[in-house]
């Protein structure tokens, strides 16, 4: 039986929500091992001059505790 833990990570990107999600995973991977999944919990964006300025995600990252 595996024991799993979930953490929440906030990340942003000037390109897309997908890039923000990738960034969250890359940063979490630096200190968290055995990552099993990423769940995008929430997406938002900031707007500047009528255009999206910054894409933001709140993700839940699940990893196995050994």
TIRO-68861 format. One record per residue: x, y, z of N, C-alpha, C in turn; residue number from 1; residue in one letter. Coordinates in Angstrom, 3 decimals, decimal comma, always signed. Example, Ala and Ser with C-alpha at 12.3 -4.5 7.8 and 13.67 -1.06 7.14 Angstrom:
   n_east  n_north     n_up  ca_east ca_north    ca_up   c_east  c_north     c_up resi resn
  +13,190   -5,690   +7,800  +12,300   -4,500   +7,800  +13,200   -3,300   +7,800    1    A
  +12,850   -2,250   +7,080  +13,670   -1,060   +7,140  +12,900   +0,030   +7,870    2    S
This chain:
   n_east  n_north     n_up  ca_east ca_north    ca_up   c_east  c_north     c_up resi resn
   +0,835   -1,174   +0,000   +0,000   +0,000   +0,000   +0,888   +1,249   +0,000    1    X
   +0,589   +2,192   -0,870   +1,358   +3,439   -0,957   +0,690   +4,519   -0,127    2    X
   +1,514   +5,363   +0,471   +1,018   +6,532   +1,186   +1,289   +7,739   +0,299    3    X
   +0,233   +8,502   +0,000   +0,354   +9,663   -0,880   +0,067  +10,941   -0,104    4    X
   +0,720  +12,003   -0,512   +0,518  +13,320   +0,096   +0,219  +14,314   -1,018    5    X
   -0,576  +15,337   -0,703   -0,944  +16,361   -1,684   -0,497  +17,721   -1,170    6    X
   +0,159  +18,488   -2,051   +0,519  +19,865   -1,727   -0,110  +20,789   -2,767    7    X
   -0,343  +22,024   -2,394   -0,850  +23,027   -3,340   +0,276  +23,948   -3,736    8    X
   +0,346  +24,249   -5,032   +1,388  +25,123   -5,556   +0,738  +26,159   -6,457    9    X
   +1,164  +27,398   -6,318   +0,710  +28,482   -7,183   +1,831  +28,829   -8,148   10    X
   +1,480  +29,048   -9,414   +2,500  +29,399  -10,410   +1,890  +30,324  -11,453   11    X
   +2,755  +31,010  -12,191   +2,269  +31,911  -13,232   +3,170  +31,845  -14,457   12    X
   +2,633  +32,352  -15,571   +3,365  +32,384  -16,832   +2,804  +33,513  -17,679   13    X
   +3,648  +34,115  -18,466   +3,177  +35,148  -19,393   +2,723  +34,525  -20,718   14    X
   +2,884  +33,191  -20,854   +2,595  +32,502  -22,115   +1,223  +31,822  -22,113   15    X
   +0,975  +30,934  -21,122   -0,275  +30,160  -21,111   -0,474  +29,482  -19,755   16    X
   -1,708  +28,949  -19,556   -1,972  +28,184  -18,345   -1,165  +26,891  -18,360   17    X
   -0,974  +26,303  -19,533   -0,185  +25,082  -19,645   +1,257  +25,332  -19,200   18    X
   +1,831  +26,442  -19,635   +3,202  +26,771  -19,228   +3,277  +27,046  -17,726   19    X
   +2,250  +27,663  -17,171   +2,217  +27,906  -15,725   +2,175  +26,582  -14,969   20    X
   +1,404  +25,621  -15,477   +1,328  +24,290  -14,859   +2,672  +23,583  -14,938   21    X
   +3,321  +23,648  -16,092   +4,648  +23,041  -16,253   +5,643  +23,672  -15,293   22    X
   +5,547  +24,975  -15,120   +6,443  +25,683  -14,208   +6,238  +25,222  -12,768   23    X
   +4,977  +25,059  -12,369   +4,677  +24,582  -11,017   +5,293  +23,211  -10,786   24    X
   +5,152  +22,325  -11,767   +5,699  +20,980  -11,652   +7,223  +20,998  -11,607   25    X
   +7,842  +21,799  -12,461   +9,303  +21,889  -12,482   +9,845  +22,391  -11,149   26    X
   +9,213  +23,410  -10,594   +9,679  +23,958   -9,319   +9,478  +22,959   -8,184   27    X
   +8,318  +22,315   -8,155   +8,045  +21,331   -7,097   +9,016  +20,160   -7,194   28    X
   +9,364  +19,761   -8,404  +10,261  +18,625   -8,623  +11,657  +18,856   -8,062   29    X
  +12,019  +20,100   -7,839  +13,336  +20,405   -7,285  +13,471  +19,927   -5,842   30    X
  +12,354  +19,886   -5,098  +12,434  +19,487   -3,696  +11,525  +18,311   -3,338   31    X
  +10,594  +17,956   -4,216   +9,668  +16,856   -3,947   +9,958  +15,720   -4,925   32    X
  +10,117  +14,529   -4,400  +10,390  +13,351   -5,234   +9,137  +12,472   -5,315   33    X
   +9,138  +11,561   -6,256   +8,057  +10,581   -6,429   +6,708  +11,223   -6,747   34    X
   +6,707  +12,278   -7,560   +5,457  +12,934   -7,946   +4,668  +11,994   -8,848   35    X
   +3,391  +11,842   -8,536   +2,518  +10,945   -9,281   +1,553  +11,672  -10,203   36    X
   +1,054  +12,845   -9,775   +0,058  +13,539  -10,605   +0,000  +15,025  -10,279   37    X
   -0,559  +15,753  -11,246   -0,803  +17,189  -11,081   -2,258  +17,439  -11,441   38    X
   -2,974  +18,109  -10,563   -4,380  +18,434  -10,788   -4,511  +19,956  -10,797   39    X
   -4,997  +20,507  -11,911   -5,194  +21,954  -11,988   -6,492  +22,267  -11,257   40    X
   -6,350  +22,903  -10,111   -7,481  +23,205   -9,245   -8,188  +24,490   -9,670   41    X
   -7,421  +25,468  -10,112   -7,998  +26,772  -10,448   -7,109  +27,484  -11,462   42    X
   -7,750  +28,216  -12,366   -7,029  +29,034  -13,338   -7,544  +30,463  -13,235   43    X
   -6,641  +31,420  -13,397   -7,029  +32,827  -13,431   -6,012  +33,578  -14,272   44    X
   -6,298  +34,830  -14,529   -5,377  +35,645  -15,324   -5,513  +37,099  -14,917   45    X
   -4,433  +37,837  -15,112   -4,498  +39,283  -14,928   -4,584  +39,916  -16,315   46    X
   -5,213  +41,076  -16,364   -5,438  +41,754  -17,647   -4,787  +43,131  -17,611   47    X
   -4,128  +43,470  -18,704   -3,498  +44,782  -18,837   -3,805  +45,306  -20,234   48    X
   -4,348  +46,489  -20,325   -4,700  +47,111  -21,601   -5,600  +46,225  -22,458   49    X
   -6,542  +45,540  -21,817   -7,506  +44,720  -22,538   -6,983  +43,377  -23,013   50    X
   -5,784  +42,999  -22,598   -5,206  +41,720  -23,008   -4,703  +40,965  -21,776   51    X
   -4,669  +39,641  -21,894   -4,162  +38,839  -20,776   -2,672  +39,126  -20,598   52    X
   -2,338  +39,487  -19,384   -0,966  +39,857  -19,038   -0,216  +38,695  -18,389   53    X
   -0,928  +37,914  -17,560   -0,283  +36,865  -16,786   -1,288  +35,744  -16,523   54    X
   -0,911  +34,521  -16,851   -1,741  +33,344  -16,602   -1,333  +32,757  -15,256   55    X
   -2,333  +32,408  -14,428   -2,041  +31,881  -13,103   -2,769  +30,565  -12,879   56    X
   -2,121  +29,642  -12,201   -2,743  +28,367  -11,850   -2,506  +28,043  -10,386   57    X
   -3,475  +27,351   -9,826   -3,362  +26,764   -8,501   -3,455  +25,270   -8,746   58    X
   -2,379  +24,527   -8,511   -2,364  +23,098   -8,786   -2,174  +22,295   -7,510   59    X
   -2,697  +21,081   -7,534   -2,476  +20,124   -6,451   -1,539  +19,060   -7,000   60    X
   -0,439  +18,853   -6,304   +0,567  +17,890   -6,723   +0,553  +16,728   -5,734   61    X
   +0,386  +15,531   -6,272   +0,339  +14,317   -5,437   +1,657  +13,563   -5,579   62    X
   +2,214  +13,169   -4,448   +3,452  +12,404   -4,472   +3,430  +11,299   -3,431   63    X
   +4,240  +10,279   -3,685   +4,300   +9,134   -2,777   +5,313   +9,395   -1,673   64    X
   +4,900   +9,116   -0,459   +5,786   +9,230   +0,699   +6,416   +7,866   +0,924   65    X
   +7,740   +7,839   +0,955   +8,447   +6,557   +1,138   +8,913   +6,397   +2,558   66    X
